[in-house]
Amino acid sequence: MQVIKRIILTMFTGVLCISGSVLTYAQSNTEALQNIQQELNQNAQEKQSVTNQIQSIQQEVQSLNTYIAQNQAALDNTQQKMAATNKLIEAKKQEIVTLEDKILARKEVMKKRIVALQHDDNLSIVIKVFLDSKNLNDFIQRASAVSTLLNADQDIMAAQKNDLSQIETAKKEIDRQEQVLEEEQKALAKQQADLDQNLQTRQETLTALQEKFSQIDQQMALAKEQKANIESQIQAAQEKLRQEQATAAARTAAAAAAPKGNTESSPVQAAGNGEEMYVTATAYNPEEFAYITTSGYNIKANPNMKLIAVDPNVISLGKHVWVEGYGVAIAGDTGGAIKGHRIDVLMPTRADALVWGIKAVKIVVLD
């Protein structure tokens, strides 16, 4: 009996050690998960901040493109004005040429008149007209002609002065319009250059932000992958712990029920006041059936454990059952063919299962 107690104590200690190591492993992985989740949250916040900055820059770029288009339209309009003004300037220049030709022609006339006046002054002409007239009527006609000639000289001089004044005015207007258009063109060109520079700066900033956004995305993808791996490891560790605890519990129960020096208890020794019945017993093994039982036991990892498949309507899962010729086992599995008073005992190998065969046995439900 002392030996059984030592075995139970040893197995219980082993379960505690396994549980402690698995819990420590799970705790360390949980801390790693928390760190990764914190990093993911920070990355998400940073990603949102970068997204807001990108949207802001994109709005600025859109506004700049609008301003650039408006400025370009203004430049085009100025170019059209300059083209129209240049046409007017060309027309003014042509008018100046025409006036200059008129002035030149008048200069020839004036030159001849001056030469004539060098020989006779106006008074001499008038006297000569009076002396040469044949009668009063002739005198009047001669006087009228002289007056017309004198007035023509004055008109030529006035027209000459007027044309020269128009030429000077036209030249000043041409200079003024050319200066206005030149200044306007320079101002628009400078504004366009400033807008282009500003746009280039915004585009560079936008490119940098987009690269940063991509890096954050990659970091988040890597962190999510690490998180999934850790979660998978934790789940596997927890599953392993549950299976090992179940296996250890089954072994502990079997050891507690078995008397010293005998691996198979009698129904009276094992059962006490347990329920007795007779069943048909077949055998199965991990080589031909699923590794994980209905109750979650890994029979491939523990082929020597004492386990039977039962009909839960007859024997509840989790019960400890003494089986004649087999020993104390745990009801930990079910099966499609296991109906009514029929059980399937677990054997380590297919050969062992064939040796068992099919037999009617007595069983006692211990708890």
C-alpha positions in Angstrom: 0.0 0.0 0.0 2.9 2.3 0.8 4.3 1.6 -2.7 1.0 2.7 -4.3 1.0 5.9 -2.2 4.5 6.6 -3.4 3.6 6.0 -7.0 0.6 8.3 -6.6 2.6 11.0 -4.9 5.3 10.8 -7.6 2.8 11.1 -10.4 1.0 13.9 -8.7 4.4 15.7 -8.2 5.1 15.2 -11.9 1.8 16.6 -12.9 2.5 19.7 -10.7 5.9 20.1 -12.3 4.5 19.8 -15.7 1.8 22.2 -14.9 4.2 24.7 -13.4 6.6 24.6 -16.4 3.7 24.9 -18.9 2.2 27.8 -16.9 5.6 29.6 -16.7 5.9 29.1 -20.5 2.4 30.3 -21.0 3.0 33.3 -18.7 6.2 34.4 -20.6 4.4 34.0 -23.9 1.4 36.0 -22.5 3.8 38.8 -21.6 5.3 38.7 -25.1 1.7 38.8 -26.5 1.0 41.9 -24.4 4.2 43.6 -25.7 3.3 42.8 -29.3 -0.2 44.0 -28.8 1.1 47.3 -27.3 3.4 47.6 -30.3 0.5 47.0 -32.7 -1.6 49.7 -30.9 1.3 52.2 -31.2 1.8 51.3 -34.8 -1.9 51.7 -35.5 -1.8 55.2 -33.8 1.3 56.2 -35.8 -0.3 54.8 -39.0 -3.4 56.9 -38.4 -1.3 60.0 -37.8 0.7 59.4 -41.0 -2.6 58.9 -42.8 -3.9 62.3 -41.5 -0.7 63.9 -42.6 -0.9 62.3 -46.1 -4.5 63.6 -46.5 -3.5 67.1 -45.4 -0.5 67.1 -47.9 -2.8 65.8 -50.6 -5.2 68.6 -50.0 -2.4 71.1 -50.1 -1.1 69.6 -53.3 -4.6 69.8 -54.8 -4.9 73.5 -53.8 -1.4 74.2 -55.2 -2.4 72.5 -58.5 -5.5 74.7 -58.6 -3.4 77.9 -57.9 -0.8 76.8 -60.6 -3.6 76.3 -63.1 -5.1 79.7 -62.3 -1.7 81.3 -62.5 -1.0 79.6 -65.8 -4.3 80.8 -67.1 -3.3 84.4 -66.0 0.0 83.9 -67.8 -1.7 82.8 -70.9 -4.1 85.7 -70.7 -1.1 88.1 -70.3 0.5 86.5 -73.3 -2.7 87.1 -75.3 -2.7 90.7 -74.1 0.9 91.1 -75.0 0.2 89.7 -78.5 -2.8 92.1 -78.9 -0.7 95.0 -77.6 2.2 94.1 -79.9 -0.3 94.3 -82.8 -1.3 97.7 -81.6 2.3 98.7 -81.2 3.0 97.5 -84.7 0.1 99.6 -85.9 1.4 102.6 -84.0 4.8 102.1 -85.4 3.3 101.9 -88.9 1.4 105.2 -88.1 4.7 106.7 -87.0 6.3 105.6 -90.3 3.4 107.2 -92.2 3.7 110.4 -90.3 7.5 110.4 -90.7 7.0 110.0 -94.5 4.5 113.0 -94.4 7.0 115.1 -92.4 9.7 114.2 -94.9 7.5 115.2 -97.8 6.6 118.4 -96.0 10.3 119.1 -95.4 10.9 119.1 -99.2 8.0 121.5 -99.7 9.2 123.7 -96.8 12.7 123.6 -98.2 11.5 124.9 -101.6 9.3 127.6 -99.8 12.3 128.7 -97.7 14.4 129.0 -100.8 11.7 131.1 -102.5 11.3 133.3 -99.4 15.0 133.9 -99.3 14.6 135.9 -102.5 11.3 137.6 -101.7 9.7 138.4 -98.3 6.0 138.5 -97.8 5.7 142.3 -98.2 7.6 142.2 -101.5 5.2 139.5 -102.8 2.2 141.6 -101.8 3.6 144.8 -103.5 4.5 142.8 -106.6 0.9 141.4 -106.8 -0.5 145.0 -106.6 1.9 146.3 -109.3 1.4 143.4 -111.7 -2.4 143.4 -111.5 -4.2 144.6 -114.6 -7.4 145.7 -113.0 -9.3 145.6 -109.7 -10.7 142.1 -110.3 -7.3 140.8 -111.2 -5.9 142.5 -108.1 -8.5 140.8 -105.9 -7.8 137.4 -107.4 -4.0 137.9 -107.0 -4.4 139.0 -103.3 -6.6 135.9 -102.6 -4.0 133.6 -104.1 -1.2 135.2 -102.1 -3.3 134.8 -98.9 -4.0 131.2 -99.7 -0.3 130.5 -100.2 0.6 132.2 -97.0 -2.1 130.3 -95.1 -0.9 127.0 -96.7 2.5 127.6 -95.3 1.1 128.1 -91.8 -1.1 124.9 -92.2 1.9 122.9 -93.2 3.8 124.1 -90.2 0.9 123.4 -87.8 0.4 119.9 -89.3 4.1 119.2 -89.0 4.0 120.2 -85.3 0.9 118.1 -84.7 2.3 115.0 -86.4 5.6 115.3 -84.4 3.6 115.6 -81.2 1.5 112.5 -82.1 4.7 110.5 -82.8 6.1 111.4 -79.4 2.8 110.5 -77.7 2.6 107.2 -79.5 6.2 106.4 -78.6 5.5 107.1 -74.9 2.3 105.0 -74.9 4.2 102.1 -76.6 6.9 102.3 -73.9 4.4 102.4 -71.1 2.4 99.4 -72.4 5.5 97.4 -73.0 6.7 98.1 -69.4 3.4 97.2 -67.9 3.2 93.9 -69.7 6.8 93.1 -69.0 6.3 93.7 -65.2 3.1 91.7 -65.2 4.8 88.8 -67.0 7.8 88.9 -64.5 5.4 88.9 -61.5 3.4 85.9 -62.9 6.6 84.0 -63.8 8.0 84.5 -60.3 4.7 83.4 -58.8 4.7 80.3 -61.0 8.2 79.5 -60.0 7.3 79.8 -56.3 4.3 77.6 -56.8 6.3 74.9 -58.6 8.9 75.0 -55.8 6.2 74.7 -53.1 4.6 71.8 -55.1 7.9 70.0 -55.3 8.4 70.3 -51.6 4.9 68.9 -50.9 5.5 66.1 -53.3 8.8 65.1 -51.6 7.0 65.2 -48.2 4.2 63.1 -49.5 6.6 60.5 -50.9 8.4 60.3 -47.5 5.1 59.9 -45.6 4.0 57.2 -48.0 7.3 55.3 -47.5 6.8 55.6 -43.7 3.2 54.4 -44.1 4.5 51.3 -46.0 7.1 50.6 -43.3 4.5 50.8 -40.5 2.3 48.4 -42.5 5.2 45.9 -42.8 6.0 46.2 -39.1 2.3 45.6 -38.2 2.2 42.6 -40.5 5.3 41.1 -38.8 4.0 41.8 -35.4 0.6 40.1 -36.2 2.5 37.1 -37.5 4.5 36.9 -34.3 1.3 37.3 -32.3 -0.3 34.4 -34.2 2.7 32.2 -33.7 2.8 32.9 -29.9 -1.0 32.3 -29.6 -0.5 29.0 -31.5 2.3 28.0 -29.1 0.2 28.9 -26.1 -2.7 26.9 -27.4 -0.5 23.9 -28.1 1.1 24.1 -24.6 -2.3 24.3 -23.0 -3.6 21.3 -25.0 -0.5 19.4 -24.1 -1.0 20.3 -20.4 -4.6 19.2 -20.5 -3.7 15.8 -22.1 -0.9 15.2 -19.8 -3.0 16.0 -16.8 -5.8 13.7 -18.0 -3.3 10.9 -18.7 -1.7 11.4 -15.3 -5.1 11.4 -13.6 -6.0 8.2 -15.3 -2.8 6.6 -14.3 -3.1 7.8 -10.8 -6.7 6.4 -10.6 -5.5 3.1 -12.0 -2.6 2.9 -9.6 -4.8 3.7 -6.6 -7.3 1.0 -7.6 -4.6 -1.7 -8.2 -3.4 -3.8 -5.2 0.3 -4.4 -4.6 1.9 -7.2 -6.7 -1.1 -7.5 -9.0 -1.8 -5.4 -12.0 -5.5 -6.5 -12.2 -7.8 -6.1 -9.2 -10.6 -8.4 -8.4 -14.1 -7.0 -8.8 -14.5 -7.0 -5.0 -11.1 -5.3 -4.3 -11.7 -2.6 -7.0 -15.4 -2.0 -6.8 -16.5 -1.8 -3.2 -20.1 -1.0 -3.8 -19.7 -0.2 -7.5 -22.2 -1.1 -10.2 -21.5 -4.5 -11.8 -22.5 -5.6 -15.3 -21.5 -7.9 -18.1 -20.5 -6.5 -21.5 -19.1 -7.6 -24.9 -15.5 -6.3 -25.1 -13.6 -5.7 -28.3 -10.2 -4.0 -28.6 -8.7 -1.1 -30.7 -5.3 0.6 -31.0 -3.8 3.9 -32.0 -2.4 2.5 -35.2 -5.8 2.2 -36.9 -8.0 4.8 -35.2 -7.9 8.5 -34.4 -5.2 9.6 -32.0 -7.4 12.0 -30.0 -10.3 10.4 -28.1 -13.7 11.9 -27.5 -12.6 13.2 -24.1 -9.3 14.6 -25.5 -6.8 11.9 -24.6 -3.9 11.4 -27.0 -3.7 7.7 -27.3 -0.8 7.8 -29.7 1.3 9.6 -27.2 0.0 7.2 -24.4 -0.6 3.9 -26.0 -0.2 2.0 -22.7 -2.8 3.9 -20.8 -5.9 2.0 -19.6 -8.8 3.5 -21.5 -12.1 2.1 -22.8 -14.7 3.3 -25.3 -18.2 3.2 -24.0 -21.8 4.1 -24.7 -22.4 7.2 -22.6 -26.0 6.1 -22.1 -24.7 3.1 -20.2 -21.4 4.3 -18.7 -20.8 8.0 -18.3 -17.6 9.4 -19.8 -14.9 10.1 -17.1 -15.9 7.1 -14.9 -13.3 4.7 -13.7 -14.2 1.1 -14.6 -12.7 -2.2 -13.6 -12.6 -4.6 -16.6 -12.1 -8.3 -16.1 -8.8 -9.4 -17.6 -7.9 -5.7 -18.4 -7.8 -3.8 -15.1 -9.0 -0.4 -14.0 -9.5 2.0 -16.9 -11.1 5.3 -17.6 -14.1 5.7 -19.8 -12.6 8.2 -22.2 -13.9 7.5 -25.7 -16.9 6.6 -27.7 -17.4 4.9 -31.1 -20.0 4.4 -33.8 -20.2 0.6 -33.1 -20.1 1.0 -29.3 -23.8 0.8 -28.4 -25.5 -0.6 -25.3 -23.6 -3.1 -23.2 -20.5 -3.1 -25.4 -17.0 -1.6 -24.7 -13.8 -1.3 -26.7 -10.5 -1.6 -24.7 -7.4 0.3 -25.7 -4.4 -1.9 -26.6 -0.9 -0.5 -27.4 -0.6 -2.3 -30.8 -2.7 -4.0 -33.5 -1.3 -7.3 -32.5 -2.3 -6.9 -28.9 -5.8 -6.0 -30.1 -6.0 -9.1 -32.2 -4.9 -11.2 -29.2 -7.8 -9.8 -27.1 -10.3 -10.5 -29.8 -14.0 -10.4 -28.8 -15.1 -11.7 -25.4 -17.8 -11.2 -22.8 -16.4 -9.8 -19.5 -17.6 -8.6 -16.2 -17.1 -4.9 -15.4 -17.5 -2.8 -12.3 -18.2 1.0 -12.5 -16.0 2.3 -9.6 -17.2 5.9 -9.2 
